[in-house]
Amino acid sequence: MKKIVLLNNIARDIIIFRKHLIQYLIAHNYTVYALATDFTEESKREVKSLGAIPFSYSFARGGLNPLADLKNMLHLIRILRKIQPDVVLSSFAKPVIFGTMAAKRAHVPKIIAMVEGLGFPFTEQPTKRTLKAKIVRRIQIFLYRLSLPLADTVIFLNHDDPSDLLDKNHIKVKKTVVLGGIGLNLADYPFTPAPEYPISFIFVARLLREKGIFEFLQAAKQIKNKYPNTTFKVIGNFDYENPGALKKEELQKYVQQDIIYYPGFVHDVNEYFAKSSVFVLPSYREGLPRSTQEAMAIGRPIITTDVPGCRETVIDGQNGFLIPKWNVPALVSAMEYFILKPSEITRMGLESYQIAVEKFDGKKVNQKLLKIIQQ
């Protein structure tokens, strides 16, 4: 039986986003080791219940201490030598960079790096990029230049990312694959008819500037003044370490003015999707957003930005609208379209569902991944 290591940042990502891949790999005679930096006893039990073997390792997700990163990479090399996997599949920036280099030093036969979006250093902002952001970007490009050529395959989720990362920075790799999304178990997101009245718009993402939360709040305020029966929901966690994060007191002002409904942390986002008419993500850049895939599977029209990762989810005018990034008037106009033509919610929602079945079925995605692993 072959052994594969799934190298991730946090346990939650393994449990939510890798659940069905783990089960699929086990069904195809792989022993799966799941590595994360923040395992608790409870999350380890959850991973074990999926059939995988949890392993803890260390890395600061946003740290810039090269000595600490080197020390943690050496520890990761020891872990990989102990496991002796046939394959390492790493995801997200630090696991991809340092996991790929560690896997090479540990003589892992097959190394796969999955770049699920380029993140903040490559995301255009409406304000001038800070000196720190420029430095972080240069460091990350340097580290990608060291690590990605060591991988047997580099996986991207959209067609813009390999161009923006590899081509523009002259990084040569052995092989690239555009996966087109990590996929969903569609049975977990059953289609439901969208409510056409009262119309409700929902935002699901971390509450960060680059996710478009500030544009969503501004648009909600304008629409609410003109169409007071319209409702707006925000689902997502605060990220207090991120300089671009929405502050709790800022969101609370919108809640107190009855512009936004914010239920806090939720276990079942499906319940909120089902009671919403249109999904909105005015993000500045994505890999290929999971929340949009979920909303499409449930059958919701999408309003999102014409940027890498987001534009892959919408055929403009067919299952929703692509709008320019940072453009609140365009967002308001797209929202108003559904308010004035509520029957379009049903038509476009059905189109979203059909696209999700075709492009985001987790079974099809897992088949693609297994083929990459076995090549």
C-alpha positions in Angstrom: 0.0 0.0 0.0 1.5 3.4 -1.0 1.8 6.3 1.4 0.9 9.9 0.7 1.3 13.0 2.8 -1.2 15.8 2.5 0.7 18.8 3.8 -1.6 21.7 4.8 -1.5 24.8 7.0 -4.4 24.2 9.5 -6.4 21.2 10.6 -9.7 22.8 9.7 -8.7 22.9 6.0 -8.0 19.1 6.1 -11.3 18.3 7.7 -13.4 20.5 5.5 -11.6 20.7 2.2 -9.7 17.4 2.1 -12.3 15.1 3.6 -13.5 13.5 0.4 -10.0 13.4 -1.2 -8.8 11.5 1.9 -11.6 9.0 1.6 -11.1 8.6 -2.2 -7.3 8.0 -1.7 -7.9 5.4 1.0 -10.5 3.6 -1.3 -7.7 3.5 -3.9 -5.2 1.7 -1.5 -3.3 4.7 -0.2 -2.3 5.2 3.4 -2.9 8.9 4.0 -0.9 11.1 6.4 -2.5 14.5 7.1 0.0 17.1 8.4 -1.2 20.4 10.0 0.3 23.0 12.3 -2.5 23.4 14.8 -3.9 19.9 15.6 -5.9 19.6 18.8 -6.9 16.2 20.3 -10.4 16.8 18.9 -9.2 17.6 15.4 -6.9 14.6 15.4 -9.9 12.4 16.3 -11.8 13.9 13.3 -8.9 13.2 10.9 -8.6 9.7 12.3 -12.4 9.2 11.8 -11.8 9.9 8.0 -9.2 7.1 8.0 -6.1 9.3 7.8 -3.1 9.5 10.2 -2.7 13.0 11.7 0.8 14.4 12.2 1.7 17.8 13.7 4.5 20.1 12.4 5.4 23.7 12.9 5.3 26.8 10.8 4.1 30.4 11.4 1.5 31.0 8.7 2.4 34.7 8.3 5.8 34.8 9.9 8.9 36.3 8.2 11.6 34.8 10.4 14.0 32.9 8.1 15.8 31.2 10.9 12.5 29.9 12.4 11.4 28.7 8.9 14.7 26.9 8.4 14.4 25.2 11.7 10.9 24.2 11.0 11.8 22.9 7.6 14.5 20.7 9.1 12.0 19.3 11.5 9.6 18.6 8.6 12.4 16.8 6.8 12.8 14.5 9.8 9.0 13.8 9.8 9.0 12.9 6.1 12.0 10.6 6.6 10.2 8.9 9.4 7.0 8.5 7.3 8.9 7.6 4.1 5.9 8.6 1.8 5.7 7.8 -1.9 4.0 11.1 -2.6 3.8 14.5 -0.9 0.9 16.8 -1.9 1.3 20.3 -0.4 -1.1 23.2 -0.4 -0.9 26.9 0.4 2.2 29.1 0.3 4.4 28.0 3.2 3.6 24.2 2.9 4.2 24.5 -0.9 7.5 26.3 -0.5 9.1 24.6 2.4 7.3 21.3 2.1 8.5 20.9 -1.5 12.1 21.6 -0.4 11.8 19.3 2.6 10.3 16.5 0.4 13.2 16.8 -2.0 15.8 16.6 0.9 13.9 13.6 2.3 14.1 11.9 -1.1 10.3 11.6 -1.6 9.8 9.9 -5.0 6.8 12.1 -6.1 6.4 15.8 -5.1 3.3 17.7 -6.0 2.8 21.4 -5.2 -0.8 22.8 -5.3 -0.9 26.6 -5.4 -4.4 27.4 -4.4 -4.2 31.1 -5.2 -1.3 33.6 -5.1 -2.6 35.4 -2.0 -2.1 38.9 -0.7 1.4 39.5 -2.1 0.0 39.2 -5.7 -3.3 40.9 -5.1 -3.8 44.4 -6.4 -5.1 46.8 -3.8 -7.1 50.1 -4.3 -4.4 51.9 -2.3 -0.7 52.0 -3.0 1.2 48.9 -2.0 3.2 49.3 1.2 6.9 48.8 1.4 6.4 45.7 3.6 4.0 44.2 1.0 6.6 44.8 -1.7 9.3 43.1 0.4 7.0 40.1 1.2 6.2 39.7 -2.5 9.9 39.7 -3.5 10.7 37.2 -0.8 7.9 34.9 -1.8 8.9 35.0 -5.5 12.5 34.2 -4.5 11.3 31.2 -2.4 9.0 30.0 -5.2 12.0 30.2 -7.6 13.9 28.0 -5.2 11.1 25.5 -4.5 8.8 25.0 -7.4 11.4 23.7 -9.9 11.9 20.8 -7.4 8.3 19.6 -7.7 7.3 17.0 -10.3 4.0 18.8 -10.9 2.7 22.2 -9.9 -1.1 22.5 -9.8 -3.0 25.7 -10.1 -6.7 26.3 -9.8 -7.1 29.0 -12.5 -5.3 29.9 -15.8 -4.1 33.4 -14.6 -2.0 32.2 -11.7 0.6 30.2 -13.7 1.1 33.2 -16.0 1.3 35.7 -13.1 3.6 33.6 -11.0 5.7 31.5 -13.4 5.8 33.3 -16.7 6.2 36.9 -15.4 8.9 35.9 -12.9 10.7 33.5 -15.2 10.3 30.4 -13.0 10.9 27.2 -14.8 9.0 24.1 -13.6 8.8 20.5 -14.8 5.1 20.4 -15.3 1.9 22.5 -14.6 -1.7 21.5 -14.4 -4.7 23.7 -14.1 -7.2 21.8 -12.0 -10.1 24.3 -12.0 -11.2 24.1 -8.4 -10.8 21.5 -5.6 -14.4 20.5 -6.0 -17.3 19.6 -3.7 -19.2 16.5 -2.7 -22.4 17.8 -4.4 -24.6 15.7 -2.1 -23.5 18.0 0.8 -24.9 21.0 -1.1 -28.3 20.0 -2.5 -30.0 22.3 -5.0 -32.8 24.4 -3.4 -35.1 26.9 -5.1 -33.9 30.5 -4.4 -36.3 32.9 -2.6 -37.3 35.7 -4.9 -39.0 37.8 -2.2 -37.8 39.3 0.0 -34.5 39.3 -1.9 -31.5 38.5 0.2 -27.8 38.9 -0.7 -25.2 36.8 1.1 -21.4 37.3 1.5 -19.4 34.3 2.7 -15.6 34.7 3.2 -13.1 35.8 5.7 -13.7 39.4 6.7 -10.7 40.9 4.9 -10.4 43.9 2.6 -9.2 41.8 -0.3 -12.3 39.6 -0.1 -14.4 42.7 -0.9 -16.2 43.0 2.4 -16.0 46.8 2.5 -17.5 47.1 -1.0 -20.3 44.7 0.0 -21.1 46.8 3.1 -21.1 50.1 1.1 -23.4 48.6 -1.6 -25.7 47.1 1.1 -26.1 50.5 2.7 -27.0 52.2 -0.6 -29.5 49.4 -1.6 -31.0 49.3 1.9 -31.8 53.1 1.7 -33.6 52.6 -1.7 -35.1 49.1 -1.1 -35.6 48.7 2.6 -37.1 45.2 2.4 -33.9 43.8 0.9 -31.7 41.8 3.4 -28.0 41.3 3.5 -26.1 38.5 5.4 -22.4 38.3 6.2 -20.9 35.0 7.1 -17.2 34.8 8.0 -14.6 35.0 10.7 -12.6 38.0 11.8 -8.8 37.8 11.1 -7.3 40.0 13.8 -3.7 39.3 12.6 -4.3 40.6 9.1 -3.8 44.4 8.5 -6.6 44.5 5.9 -9.2 42.9 8.2 -12.6 44.4 9.0 -12.8 45.3 12.6 -15.6 43.9 14.8 -16.8 47.4 15.8 -16.9 48.5 12.1 -19.3 45.6 11.3 -21.3 46.2 14.4 -22.3 49.7 13.1 -23.9 48.1 10.1 -25.6 45.5 12.3 -27.0 48.2 14.7 -28.3 50.2 11.7 -30.2 47.0 10.5 -28.2 47.0 7.2 -26.5 43.7 7.8 -27.4 40.4 9.6 -24.3 38.8 11.1 -24.9 35.5 13.0 -21.2 35.1 14.0 -19.6 31.7 13.6 -21.9 29.2 11.9 -21.5 25.4 11.6 -23.9 25.0 8.7 -23.5 27.6 6.0 -26.1 25.7 3.8 -28.9 26.9 6.0 -28.0 30.5 5.2 -27.4 29.8 1.5 -30.9 28.2 1.3 -32.5 31.3 2.7 -30.6 33.7 0.4 -31.3 34.7 -3.2 -27.9 35.8 -4.6 -24.3 35.1 -3.6 -21.9 38.1 -3.7 -18.1 38.0 -3.6 -16.4 41.2 -4.7 -12.9 39.8 -4.1 -9.7 41.3 -5.4 -8.2 37.9 -6.4 -8.8 34.2 -5.6 -7.5 30.8 -6.4 -11.0 29.5 -7.2 -13.3 30.3 -4.2 -14.9 27.4 -2.4 -17.8 29.5 -1.1 -18.8 30.4 -4.7 -18.7 26.8 -5.7 -21.0 25.9 -2.8 -23.4 28.7 -3.7 -23.5 27.5 -7.3 -24.2 23.9 -6.3 -27.1 25.0 -4.2 -28.4 27.0 -7.2 -27.7 30.7 -6.5 -26.8 33.4 -9.0 -23.3 34.9 -8.5 -22.1 38.5 -8.4 -18.4 38.5 -8.4 -15.4 40.4 -9.8 -13.7 40.0 -13.1 -10.4 39.0 -11.5 -8.3 35.8 -11.4 -10.1 32.9 -9.8 -13.5 34.6 -9.7 -14.0 35.0 -13.4 -13.8 31.2 -13.7 -17.1 30.9 -11.8 -19.4 33.2 -13.9 -20.5 33.4 -17.5 -21.5 37.0 -17.5 -25.3 37.4 -17.9 -25.8 33.6 -17.8 -25.4 32.6 -14.1 -24.6 36.0 -12.7 -22.5 39.1 -13.3 -18.8 39.9 -13.5 -18.1 43.4 -12.2 -14.9 45.5 -12.0 -13.0 45.2 -8.8 -13.3 47.9 -6.2 -16.4 49.3 -8.0 -19.3 49.9 -5.6 -21.6 51.5 -8.2 -21.2 48.4 -10.5 -22.0 46.2 -7.5 -25.1 48.2 -6.6 -26.2 48.1 -10.3 -25.9 44.3 -10.3 -27.8 43.9 -7.1 -30.5 46.2 -8.4 -30.9 44.1 -11.5 -32.1 41.1 -9.4 -34.3 43.4 -7.3 -36.1 44.7 -10.4 -36.1 41.3 -12.2 -36.6 38.7 -9.5 -37.4 36.0 -12.0 -33.8 36.1 -13.1 -32.8 34.7 -9.7 -34.4 31.4 -10.6 -33.1 31.3 -14.2 -29.5 32.2 -13.3 -29.5 30.1 -10.2 -30.3 27.0 -12.3 -27.5 27.9 -14.7 -25.1 28.1 -11.7 -26.2 24.7 -10.6 -25.6 23.2 -14.0 -22.1 24.7 -14.2 -21.3 23.4 -10.7 -22.3 19.9 -11.7 -20.2 20.1 -14.8 -17.1 21.8 -13.3 -17.0 21.4 -9.5 -18.1 17.8 -8.9 -15.6 16.5 -6.3 -15.7 13.0 -7.7 -14.4 14.3 -11.1 -11.8 16.5 -9.4 -10.5 13.6 -7.2 -10.2 11.4 -10.4 -8.0 14.2 -11.9 -5.9 14.4 -8.8 -5.4 10.6 -8.6 -4.3 10.6 -12.2 -1.7 13.3 -11.4 -0.5 11.4 -8.3 -0.1 8.1 -10.2 1.5 9.6 -13.3 
